[in-house]
Amino acid sequence: MNRYDLQRLAGMRLDEARFLLANTQYSGAYYLAGYAVECSLKACIAKQTKEFDFPDKDRAIKSFTHKPKDLLSIAGLDNTFRLDAHANPKLASSWEVVTNWSEQSRYEIKAEADAKLLLEAIERPQDGVLPWIKRHW
């Protein structure tokens, strides 16, 4: 799997989340929307991997997580994000919503409001998490 695969998967998971939301499958929409962010952040990490370089073992192992905060840090984007979020409080609010997601949400029942809030935090054009990530992937 490479950076482009991860970018494509992020788009697919977001499309699936939108479809599920439109068809009142809120728990699934919530779950897949979070995976779109995960794939996007992993694309940022993959971008930093140079062809023919031997990967740093610790960094590679740490990349196998589902936690958005950890992935942002592994991608080396946490300081950049902090600065951008400070300048754009709505982006900071969007990030807060996204960091409440976890892979454990697959075992949770989510309401329509939860799914809509997460998708909006991810997709908002000016202050959504995904548009911000796409500037770095």
C-alpha positions as a LaTeX table, in Angstrom:
\begin{tabular}{lrrr}
\hline
Residue & $x$ (\AA) & $y$ (\AA) & $z$ (\AA) \\
\hline
Met1 & 0.00 & 0.00 & 0.00 \\
Asn2 & 1.33 & 3.40 & $-0.91$ \\
Arg3 & 0.43 & 7.05 & $-0.44$ \\
Tyr4 & $-1.90$ & 7.12 & $-3.44$ \\
Asp5 & $-3.74$ & 4.01 & $-2.25$ \\
Leu6 & $-4.27$ & 5.67 & 1.13 \\
Gln7 & $-5.53$ & 8.86 & $-0.50$ \\
Arg8 & $-7.95$ & 6.84 & $-2.60$ \\
Leu9 & $-9.11$ & 4.86 & 0.43 \\
Ala10 & $-9.73$ & 8.09 & 2.34 \\
Gly11 & $-12.03$ & 9.25 & $-0.44$ \\
Met12 & $-13.78$ & 5.89 & $-0.61$ \\
Arg13 & $-14.36$ & 5.74 & 3.15 \\
Leu14 & $-15.77$ & 9.28 & 3.08 \\
Asp15 & $-18.09$ & 8.41 & 0.17 \\
Glu16 & $-19.25$ & 5.33 & 2.06 \\
Ala17 & $-19.83$ & 7.38 & 5.20 \\
Arg18 & $-21.93$ & 9.90 & 3.24 \\
Phe19 & $-23.94$ & 7.07 & 1.71 \\
Leu20 & $-24.60$ & 5.49 & 5.08 \\
Leu21 & $-25.57$ & 8.83 & 6.60 \\
Ala22 & $-28.04$ & 9.46 & 3.78 \\
Asn23 & $-29.53$ & 6.01 & 4.42 \\
Thr24 & $-29.91$ & 6.48 & 8.20 \\
Gln25 & $-27.04$ & 4.14 & 9.08 \\
Tyr26 & $-25.49$ & 6.61 & 11.51 \\
Ser27 & $-23.18$ & 4.29 & 13.42 \\
Gly28 & $-21.55$ & 3.02 & 10.24 \\
Ala29 & $-21.30$ & 6.53 & 8.84 \\
Tyr30 & $-19.53$ & 7.71 & 11.98 \\
Tyr31 & $-17.14$ & 4.78 & 11.99 \\
Leu32 & $-16.14$ & 5.07 & 8.33 \\
Ala33 & $-15.78$ & 8.85 & 8.46 \\
Gly34 & $-13.14$ & 8.43 & 11.14 \\
Tyr35 & $-11.29$ & 5.94 & 8.98 \\
Ala36 & $-11.18$ & 8.52 & 6.19 \\
Val37 & $-9.14$ & 10.77 & 8.49 \\
Glu38 & $-6.93$ & 7.87 & 9.53 \\
Cys39 & $-6.14$ & 6.98 & 5.90 \\
Ser40 & $-5.47$ & 10.64 & 5.11 \\
Leu41 & $-2.98$ & 11.01 & 7.94 \\
Lys42 & $-1.30$ & 7.76 & 6.96 \\
Ala43 & $-0.94$ & 9.16 & 3.43 \\
Cys44 & 0.97 & 12.08 & 4.98 \\
Ile45 & 3.27 & 9.60 & 6.72 \\
Ala46 & 3.74 & 7.62 & 3.50 \\
Lys47 & 4.68 & 10.81 & 1.64 \\
Gln48 & 7.72 & 11.10 & 3.87 \\
Thr49 & 8.94 & 7.60 & 3.04 \\
Lys50 & 11.62 & 7.79 & 0.40 \\
Glu51 & 11.95 & 5.07 & $-2.20$ \\
Phe52 & 14.76 & 2.63 & $-1.44$ \\
Asp53 & 15.28 & 4.01 & 2.08 \\
Phe54 & 15.16 & 1.51 & 4.88 \\
Pro55 & 12.29 & 2.55 & 7.17 \\
Asp56 & 12.84 & 3.64 & 10.74 \\
Lys57 & 11.49 & 0.69 & 12.71 \\
Asp58 & 10.09 & 2.71 & 15.63 \\
Arg59 & 8.28 & 5.14 & 13.33 \\
Ala60 & 6.91 & 2.30 & 11.22 \\
Ile61 & 5.57 & 0.46 & 14.27 \\
Lys62 & 4.03 & 3.64 & 15.69 \\
Ser63 & 2.26 & 4.23 & 12.37 \\
Phe64 & 0.11 & 1.17 & 12.97 \\
Thr65 & $-2.35$ & 3.04 & 15.15 \\
His66 & $-5.86$ & 4.37 & 14.71 \\
Lys67 & $-5.48$ & 7.43 & 16.93 \\
Pro68 & $-5.70$ & 10.70 & 14.97 \\
Lys69 & $-3.58$ & 12.65 & 17.50 \\
Asp70 & $-0.79$ & 10.07 & 17.34 \\
Leu71 & $-0.89$ & 9.90 & 13.54 \\
Leu72 & $-0.70$ & 13.69 & 13.29 \\
Ser73 & 2.42 & 13.62 & 15.44 \\
Ile74 & 4.01 & 10.70 & 13.55 \\
Ala75 & 3.39 & 12.62 & 10.31 \\
Gly76 & 5.33 & 15.51 & 11.84 \\
Leu77 & 2.37 & 17.85 & 11.43 \\
Asp78 & 1.40 & 18.54 & 15.03 \\
Asn79 & 3.24 & 21.87 & 15.28 \\
Thr80 & 1.96 & 23.05 & 11.91 \\
Phe81 & $-1.54$ & 22.07 & 12.91 \\
Arg82 & $-1.27$ & 23.88 & 16.24 \\
Leu83 & $-0.30$ & 27.09 & 14.46 \\
Asp84 & $-3.07$ & 26.77 & 11.88 \\
Ala85 & $-5.66$ & 25.86 & 14.51 \\
His86 & $-4.63$ & 28.84 & 16.61 \\
Ala87 & $-5.22$ & 31.08 & 13.60 \\
Asn88 & $-8.50$ & 29.31 & 12.77 \\
Pro89 & $-10.50$ & 28.38 & 15.90 \\
Lys90 & $-13.10$ & 26.55 & 13.77 \\
Leu91 & $-10.36$ & 24.20 & 12.55 \\
Ala92 & $-9.42$ & 23.59 & 16.18 \\
Ser93 & $-13.07$ & 22.75 & 16.96 \\
Ser94 & $-13.22$ & 20.40 & 13.99 \\
Trp95 & $-10.08$ & 18.62 & 15.20 \\
Glu96 & $-11.56$ & 18.23 & 18.67 \\
Val97 & $-14.58$ & 16.46 & 17.16 \\
Val98 & $-12.33$ & 14.20 & 15.07 \\
Thr99 & $-10.13$ & 13.23 & 18.01 \\
Asn100 & $-13.21$ & 11.91 & 19.84 \\
Trp101 & $-13.41$ & 9.19 & 17.16 \\
Ser102 & $-11.69$ & 5.86 & 17.78 \\
Glu103 & $-11.70$ & 2.47 & 16.12 \\
Gln104 & $-13.71$ & 1.33 & 19.15 \\
Ser105 & $-16.66$ & 3.28 & 17.73 \\
Arg106 & $-17.43$ & 0.19 & 15.68 \\
Tyr107 & $-18.95$ & $-1.19$ & 18.89 \\
Glu108 & $-20.98$ & 1.93 & 19.64 \\
Ile109 & $-24.39$ & 3.03 & 18.53 \\
Lys110 & $-24.22$ & 6.58 & 17.22 \\
Ala111 & $-27.03$ & 9.04 & 16.72 \\
Glu112 & $-27.64$ & 11.03 & 13.55 \\
Ala113 & $-26.29$ & 14.16 & 15.25 \\
Asp114 & $-22.99$ & 12.41 & 16.06 \\
Ala115 & $-22.48$ & 11.24 & 12.49 \\
Lys116 & $-23.40$ & 14.61 & 11.00 \\
Leu117 & $-21.12$ & 16.47 & 13.41 \\
Leu118 & $-18.16$ & 14.24 & 12.56 \\
Leu119 & $-18.71$ & 14.45 & 8.80 \\
Glu120 & $-19.03$ & 18.23 & 8.98 \\
Ala121 & $-15.85$ & 18.51 & 11.06 \\
Ile122 & $-14.03$ & 16.42 & 8.48 \\
Glu123 & $-15.40$ & 17.99 & 5.29 \\
Arg124 & $-15.97$ & 21.71 & 5.97 \\
Pro125 & $-14.18$ & 23.48 & 3.08 \\
Gln126 & $-12.56$ & 26.32 & 5.06 \\
Asp127 & $-12.00$ & 24.71 & 8.44 \\
Gly128 & $-12.50$ & 20.99 & 8.05 \\
Val129 & $-9.84$ & 18.49 & 9.00 \\
Leu130 & $-9.64$ & 16.73 & 5.63 \\
Pro131 & $-9.07$ & 19.85 & 3.52 \\
Trp132 & $-6.27$ & 20.76 & 5.94 \\
Ile133 & $-4.71$ & 17.29 & 5.71 \\
Lys134 & $-4.91$ & 17.31 & 1.93 \\
Arg135 & $-2.58$ & 20.31 & 1.86 \\
His136 & 0.09 & 18.03 & 3.37 \\
Trp137 & $-0.45$ & 14.62 & 1.80 \\
\hline
\end{tabular}
